[in-house]
Amino acid sequence: MTAIDLDRVRVLTFDVGGTVFDWHHTIRDEVAELAHGQGVKLDPAQFANDWRRRMFELLFQMRAGELERTNADGLHRLALEDVVPAHGLDLDVAGRDELNRVWHRLRAWPDFPDVLETLRSRYTVVVLTVLSWSIAVDSSKFNGLSWDGVLSCEFLGHYKPDREAYLAGLEVIGVAPEEAMMVAAHPGDLRAAMEAGLSAAYVPRPAERGVGNDGDLSPQDDFAINAEDFPDLARQLVG
């Protein structure tokens, strides 16, 4: 693991989509109930993964200037135009709008809520997410989570994993990169943060995309911290 002086770290910036919030199973369960009500046979887990993947494809297009700027709510809603008919759901505009609201009540992974207060006892803990501000706030309130701040890339001029997104977030917080640690379940997010000068804490989330869809979850030597789960992260950071 990369050596780091934890005494210099003042701020933890958290990814939340997948790291804190279990988007896959929340979406899967919502779609399964909806499909059951319509008598439609579909794979709700695949629907959830297709929806998330399509949103990131659209986000990439937006970052490249190929799509009009919007936030994650707009991207999720636009993605539904492709995903809903592909899976055979019968949803009008109002129904699609309502389904899109499920992102505002994402369930947190059960090992996280108690750990948040432990981390806040020593660090300033701030969300840094590609999700919209309202998704992050609403899902946090849904789970009773109290952060020291919520930063959405929709207000930073850049989206992760652009280097400028991390630096803009730190400028808002008022700390230098060496005073901040990115916490995420996604190695790509962490390595992009490291390129911006932050240190990295890796907390893998098994079955984030459903059972059998995990990539390599093993510890990575270039991360300052590799945690088994959130209680382990708290032990390593706070003791």
N, C-alpha and C positions, 0 to 999 in steps of 0.2 A: 504494500500500500504506500501511497505517496505520503511522505512525512509532512506534518502540518503542526503549527503552534496554535492549539485550540484557544489559548488565552487571547489571541488576536481576533478571534471570530466573535463578532457582536450580533450578527444578524443571520437568521436562517430564512432563505427564500424557498418556498415550497411550490413545487408542481402539485396540482390537485386532481386533474383529470386522469384517473387510473392509479395515481399514487395515494391519494386520500379518499377519493370518491370512487366507489365501485360502479362505474358507468355500465359495464357489460351486463351484470346481473339485474341491475335496476331496469335497464331498457328491455332486456329479455323478458322479464316478468310482466312488464307493462304491455308489450306486444303480444305475449302469449294470452293474456286476458282479453285483449282486444280481438285477436283472431278467434278465440273461443266464442266470444259473443257474436261474431259474424258467421260462425261455422266454417271458417277458412282453415285449411290445413297448410301450415308453413313451418319453417324452422326458425323460431324466435331468436335463438342464439346467433344464427347466421344473419338474420335481419339486423341485429344489434351491431355485429361486426361490419356488415356492409355499410350501415349508416355512418358509423364512426370513420371507416376508411374513406368513404366518399366525401365526408366533410373535410378531411385532411387533403384530399386531392384538390378540392376547391380552394382550400387555404393556400396551397402551393401556387395555384393559378393566380390568386389574389396577390400574393407576395411578389409574383413575377410581373404584376401589372396587367394581367390578362383578364381580370375580373374586377368589376366595380367594388370599391371598398365597403365592407360591412363588418359586423362582429360575428361571434360564433353562433349567436341565435339566428342571424341571417343565413349563415353557411349551413347550419343544421337544417333549416327550413328549406333551403334550396336543394340540399341533398335528398330530402324526402321526395322531391319530384321525380327522382330516378329510382329510389329504393322502394317506395310504396307500390307502384305498378309491377315492378320486377318480382315482388313477392305475393302479388294477387290480393292485396288488401283493397277494400272499397272505402276510400276516405275522400270526402269532398274537401273544399278549402278549409272550412271551419274544423273539420275532423283532423286535418293535417296540422293546423295551427294548435289544436289542443294536444295532439301527440307530441308536438315539439316542446311543449311545456314540461315534459317529463324530465328534461335536463335540469330543471330548476328544483327538483326534489331527489337528487341522486343520494343514495345511501352511502354513508362512510364505511370504510372497512372497520370491523368491530374492535381491532386492536389500536385504533388511532385516538379516539376522543380523550381518553384518560391521559395519554402521553402528551397531548398538546399543552396542558397546563403545566406539566413538569418541564417541558422545554421553555415555556414562557417565563418560568421562574429564573432562568439564567440568560435567555436570549430574547431579542426582539424577533418575533416570528411573523413573517409576511407571506401572503400568497403572491406568486408570480406565475400567471397562467395565460394560455391562449384562449381559454374560455371567456365568455363575456363577464363583465363585472357583476351583472345581475344574476347570472348562473352561479358564480362563486359565492355571492352573498346569500342568495336564496337557499342553495344547498347547504351552506354552512349553518344558517338559522334552522333549517330542517333537522340538522343533526346536533344542534346545541353547541356549535363550535364558535369560540371567540378568538379571533386573530388580533394581532396588533395592527394589521393593515391588510388591504386587499388591492393588489395591482393587476389589472388586466392589460394585456398587450394592445387592446383596442384603443387605449389612451397613450401609448408609449411611442407611437410612430413606426414601430417595427414589431414583428411577431417572432417569438422563439421559433427556430434556433438561431435567428440572426444575432450576431454579437451585440449589435446596438440595442437590442431589446433588454438584455441583461444589464448593460451599462446605464440605460435610461431608467430602469427600475431602481438601481442603486443610487442614481442621482436624486430621485424622488425621496428615497429613504434617508440619504445624506451620509453614506458610508463609502469607503473605498473598496474595490474588489477583494483585496486581501482580508477585509474585515467581514466578508460574507461567505456563506456556504449554501450551495444549492442542494436541496433534498428532493430526490425523484426516484421513481421506479424505472426510468428509461435512460439507458446509457447514453443515447444520442443527445438528450437534453443536458445531461451532466457534462459530457465532453465539450459541448458548445459553451456551457457556462465556464468551464475550465479555461477555454481559449480566451474568454473575456476576463480571466484573472480570478474567478471565484474558486473556492475549493468545492469538493463534491462528496455527498453522502448518498450511497446507493441503498435503497430499501426495496428489494424485489417484491412483487405482488403476484404470487402464483395464481394461475387461472384468471389473470386480468381480462383476457379475451375469451374465457371459457376453458373448460377442462380439455386438455390435449392440445392447446394452442400456444403454450409457452415456448419462448425461445430459450437462449442460454441465460440462466438465472444465477450462474456461479459468480463468486466474488471476482472483482476486477482489480488488478494490481495498481492501476493508475488512479484509483479513487482514494481519497483520504480516509473514508469510512465505508466499510461494507457491513451492513446490519442484516441480521436474519429477519427481523420484523421491527415494528415500532418500539415495543418495550426494550429491545436490544439497542436500538438507536439512542433511546433516552439513557440507558446505562452507560453507553460510550461517551455521550456528550455531557451528561449531568452527573452521573455516578449513582 
